[in-house]
Amino acid sequence: LRVFEGWHAHENYHLTLIARGGNCERRKRKEVAAAPGCVLFYRRGELHRNVRTVHPSKNINLEIKNDFM
């Protein structure tokens, strides 16, 4: 099963909890191994990409609108 691994950004702030599997998270100036239990925070509009995804992977995502912040 292939997943999109290109550069992208989210419209809203975004939290992701890696529940199962994982990947390598790349941002502009850093790279993080995203393993189960890892929580990632994204600012809105922050470019990132996920590569080398381990299958099967499960994430719990929470988007937070700017007016909430």
N, C-alpha and C positions, 0 to 999 in steps of 0.2 A: 504494500500500500504506500503510495507516494503522497507526500504532503508538500504544500507550497513552502519553499525555502528562500524566497526572494526578499529583498529589502521592503519593508512596509512600516506604517505607523498607524496609531489609533487616534480617532477623533477626540476621545476622552481619556482622562487618567485611567490607568488600568493596572489591576493586581492579578497575578496569576500564581496559583498554588499548583506545583507539580505533584500530582497524586500517584502517578504510575508512569514508568518509562523514563522519559527525559529527552534532552537534546543539548546541543552546544549553543548558547545564546551569544550572539555577536551584536555589539553596539559600536558606535563610532570609534571609541578608543579603548574598548576592553572586550574580553571574552570570558564567559562564565559557564561552568558545567552546571546545567540545571537538572538536578537529580530529584527523586521523590522526597517531599518534605520542604523543598526549596520554594521560597516566595519571591517573586520578581515584581518590581514596581516600574511602571513606565509613565513618563510625563506625556501629556497629550502632544502629538506630533513628533515624538522621539523615534527616529529611524532605528530599526533593529531587524535582525533576521535570526531564524532558528535553523540550524543545520545538524546533520547526523542524528536525526530523530530516532529514538529507540521505540520499536513497535512491540506491543501496543502501548500507546501513551494516552494518559488521561490528565486533563488539566481542569481546575476550577477557576473560572475567570470572573472578575468583578470590575465593571466599568463604573467610574465615578465622574459625573458631570461637573463641569467647571463651576457652576453656580453653587454646588454643594461645598466646594473648597472655599 
